[in-house]
Amino acid sequence: MTHPVTIRKVSTGEERTVEVTTIGGVYWWTDGNMSCDCNRSDLFGDADDTCGHSRFMVRIEALGIDELKSADSFFNNPNHH
């Protein structure tokens, strides 16, 4: 089974939807490996593997992340634990 993940490169506004077989949980995308821009750049197909939390935004409806968010937006949310 695959899950669609929409990823946006913030600097250009370009969006791509990719199918992933392992979606992980919300933590994986907000605090774990896929919260880092270096890993999101691989998913996007971007050669810049610099670490950070603001260059890419994701939407993963299967996890209830139904709007594009950067990892920073989770860190700055007082309701995020």
BELSULSUL-V604916 format. One record per run of one state. SS is the DSSP state (A for helix, B for strand, O for the rest). FROM is the first residue (numbers start at 1). LEN is the number of residues. Records with the same first field share a line. If there is no record, write none. Layout:
SS=FROM-LEN  FROM-LEN
//
This chain:
O=1-2  10-5  21-5  31-2  36-1  45-11  64-1  70-1  76-6
B=3-7  15-6  56-5  65-5
A=26-5  33-3  37-8  61-3  71-5
//
